[in-house]
Structures are given as structure tokens and as C-alpha cells.
């Protein structure tokens, strides 16, 4: 079977074009995040993957759960995904859409994993350095992972900067082994 991101790409691109034409990228981000969250629910996944569960019942249930979080075009997207048996790729559609949106807006989502809590001044300093390096506005998300011992691990798309003590120790161990 094809990779989920390959199946999701045409839908994400079509939604992005529509959102751009409408001039409302944020609205579609919110709707896609809602669709993805509902589709990722374990109970919903069981229904999505059940070929005996009628598509019309799945559509009614799914749209009822989403409620007012979807406009008519958002509901139509859900209908198309159900009809084409692609509702399971909704999370990938949302991710691909967000990547296109970030490119269009000149932003980058950056995850910073730190061994300790970073104070606001340190976060601002780190964000400024990453903005210079990436050439775009940075949306920083900070997580704590004590197993890093010290330092930080930065992930921005394909870029990974491992400045953690654990990462340095692993590099040292690899160097000594070779």
C-alpha cells in the first residue's frame, strides 16, 4: 500500500489552494486539526477501518462529533475522504497542510527538548538565533526531557541540532569505538 503521506499530499495541496484563494489559511488549519484529532481517536479508527460499518453512518457520526468546528467546505472534505476511504490519512493531510502554510507565511515550527526548564529570556535568545539560522520566523515549542542530562535538542523540519550532553556522550562513544 502507498505511504500515507503520498495518499494525503493531493488532498493537502487542494485544501491549501482553496484556503489561499479564500485568504483564510488559519480557518483551514483549525478545521484540519479537528478532523485529524477526531480521526486519530482509537474508537473512531476502529470504525474507519471496519469495512462492515456503513460509510453513511460513519459520515453522520464523524460530522456530528466535529459539530460547528467545520464549515460546509470542511464537511465536504470529510465526505470526500470517507467516500474515497482516505479518512485514515487525515492527520497526514493536516501535517502536510501546516508545512505548506509555514512555507507560505515564512515561519518554522521548532521543537526544543531541554533537560531543564528554559527561562523566557533563554527561549527568546534561542528563538532569535534560530530565526537567523533558518531565515524565517520561529514558533518555538519547548519540552522537558531529563534523560538528556543537560543541553538541548532542536528539531526544525529535517534539521536536527543535538547539543545535549547525552548526544555528546553518544558521539564520544562512537568515536572511541571506531
Buried (B, 14 or more C-beta within 10 A) or exposed (E): EEEBEEBBBEBBBBBBEEBBEEEEBEBBBBBBBBBBBBBBEEEBEEBBEEEEEEEEEBBEBBBEBBEEBBEEBBBEBBBEBBEEEBBBBBBBBBBBBBBBBBEEEEBBBBBBBBBBEBEEEBBEEBBEEBBEBBEBEBBBEBEEBEEBBEBBBBBBEEEEBBEBEBBBEEEEEEEEEE
